Every structure is written in C-alpha cells, then in structure tokens.
C-alpha cells in the first residue's frame, strides 16, 4: 500500500445499516413498502390509463427492491446466531420473504404482494419475540 493510501485509510471500521449505527430495527419498514406494492398492483388493475399503469409498475418495482433491502438489513444486522438457535426456521423464513419480494417485483398480481406481506408478518412475529426488539424496535404490536 502506498504511503498516501495508508494515511487516508480508516483506522477503525464500523459495520451497520446506517452510518451512525443507530440501533433502530423494525420489520415495519419492510411492511410499509410491501403494502405499497400491494396497493400499486391493485391500482394497476383498477385503471385503464396506460400512463398511470406504467407508473404503478415503476413504483411497485422500486418498493419491492426496498423490501429486499430492509429485510436483508434486518436479517444480517439485527438477528444473531442465538436467534437462529431460538428460531430454527429463521434463515428459511428470510430467504422465502426476500424471494417473495423478488417475485412481487416482477408481478402485478396482488396475491403475490399479499404473500410477501404474510411472510413479513411472520418475521415481525419472530422479531417481537426477541429480547433485543424491546430496545431497537419502533412499532411494537398492540
């Protein structure tokens, strides 16, 4: 490594889903985007305006990508090995949910988006059973 690169290299490396390591995690972020996918698909089918329908597709694809992002952050940053021990199906659940987001991204079928929402609800159920959710979650169930 050249001297210049050594001088500018970071002395400490922090890994977090945001630049501040804010410690805020909540499956609600993914669910909001997922419900937006569902609503966009429903509005698409309720309209005969081709420009509006094209916008519905664009918004739905963008929101589905955000679902994938939020779920990935939750899976990789919040959940730890002891959670996988406590909830043995956790990895499979996240894989299916992220796969469902990919499917919703390429489908205008509201049922596909609803399936994604259902999986996010399962993740939310697991999340709120963890001790750590009390300190990091924002929207606990009522």
C-alpha positions in Angstrom: 0.0 0.0 0.0 1.3 3.4 -0.9 2.0 5.9 1.9 -0.8 8.2 0.7 -3.3 5.3 0.9 -2.1 4.4 4.4 -2.5 7.9 5.6 -6.1 8.1 4.3 -7.1 4.5 5.3 -9.7 4.4 8.1 -8.3 3.5 11.5 -11.5 1.8 12.6 -14.1 0.0 10.6 -17.7 0.0 11.7 -20.4 -2.2 10.1 -24.0 -1.1 10.4 -27.1 -0.5 8.2 -26.6 3.2 8.7 -23.6 5.5 9.1 -24.4 6.1 12.7 -25.1 2.5 13.9 -28.3 3.9 15.2 -29.5 0.6 16.6 -33.0 1.0 15.2 -34.5 -2.0 13.6 -38.1 -2.8 12.8 -39.8 -5.1 10.3 -42.4 -2.2 9.9 -40.0 -0.6 7.3 -40.3 -3.7 5.1 -44.1 -4.0 5.6 -44.8 -0.4 4.7 -43.0 -0.9 1.3 -44.7 -4.3 0.9 -48.2 -2.8 1.4 -47.2 -0.2 -1.1 -46.5 -3.0 -3.6 -49.9 -4.5 -3.0 -51.7 -1.1 -3.4 -49.8 -0.4 -6.6 -50.8 -3.7 -8.0 -54.4 -3.2 -7.1 -54.5 0.3 -8.6 -52.9 -1.0 -11.7 -55.8 -3.4 -12.2 -58.3 -0.7 -11.4 -57.2 1.6 -14.1 -57.3 1.7 -17.9 -54.9 4.7 -18.1 -51.7 3.3 -19.6 -49.5 6.1 -18.3 -50.9 5.5 -14.7 -50.4 1.8 -15.1 -46.8 2.3 -16.1 -46.3 4.4 -13.0 -47.8 1.7 -10.9 -45.3 -0.8 -12.3 -42.4 1.5 -11.7 -43.4 2.4 -8.1 -44.1 -1.3 -7.3 -40.7 -2.4 -8.6 -39.0 0.3 -6.6 -40.8 -0.6 -3.4 -40.2 -4.3 -3.8 -36.5 -3.6 -4.0 -36.8 -1.6 -0.8 -38.5 -4.6 0.8 -35.5 -6.7 -0.1 -33.1 -4.1 1.3 -35.0 -3.7 4.6 -35.3 -7.5 5.1 -31.6 -8.0 4.3 -30.6 -5.4 6.8 -32.8 -6.9 9.5 -31.6 -10.5 8.7 -27.9 -9.7 8.6 -27.6 -6.9 11.2 -30.3 -7.4 13.8 -30.6 -11.2 14.0 -27.7 -13.1 15.6 -26.7 -16.8 15.9 -28.6 -17.2 19.2 -31.8 -16.1 17.4 -31.3 -18.8 14.8 -31.0 -21.3 17.7 -34.1 -20.0 19.2 -36.0 -19.9 15.9 -34.5 -22.7 13.7 -36.5 -21.7 10.6 -35.3 -18.1 10.6 -32.9 -18.3 7.7 -35.5 -20.1 5.6 -38.2 -17.6 6.5 -36.0 -14.7 5.5 -34.9 -16.4 2.3 -38.6 -17.0 1.4 -39.6 -13.4 2.2 -36.7 -11.9 0.1 -37.6 -14.3 -2.7 -41.2 -13.2 -2.4 -40.1 -9.6 -2.8 -38.3 -10.6 -5.9 -41.4 -12.3 -7.2 -43.5 -9.2 -6.3 -41.1 -7.0 -8.2 -41.8 -8.8 -11.4 -45.5 -9.5 -11.0 -48.6 -7.3 -11.0 -50.7 -10.0 -9.3 -51.9 -8.6 -5.9 -51.8 -12.1 -4.5 -48.0 -12.2 -5.0 -47.6 -9.0 -3.0 -50.0 -10.3 -0.3 -47.8 -13.4 0.0 -44.8 -11.2 0.6 -46.8 -9.3 3.3 -47.7 -12.5 5.0 -44.1 -13.6 5.2 -43.1 -10.2 6.6 -45.8 -10.6 9.3 -44.2 -13.9 10.2 -40.8 -12.2 10.5 -42.4 -9.5 12.6 -43.8 -12.1 14.9 -40.3 -13.6 15.4 -38.7 -10.1 15.8 -41.0 -9.0 18.6 -40.4 -12.3 20.5 -36.7 -11.4 20.8 -35.4 -9.6 23.9 -33.5 -7.2 21.7 -36.6 -5.9 19.9 -37.6 -4.0 23.0 -34.6 -1.7 22.7 -34.4 -1.5 18.9 -38.0 -1.7 17.6 -40.1 1.3 16.9 -43.7 0.0 16.3 -44.4 -2.9 18.7 -47.7 -4.7 18.1 -50.6 -3.5 20.2 
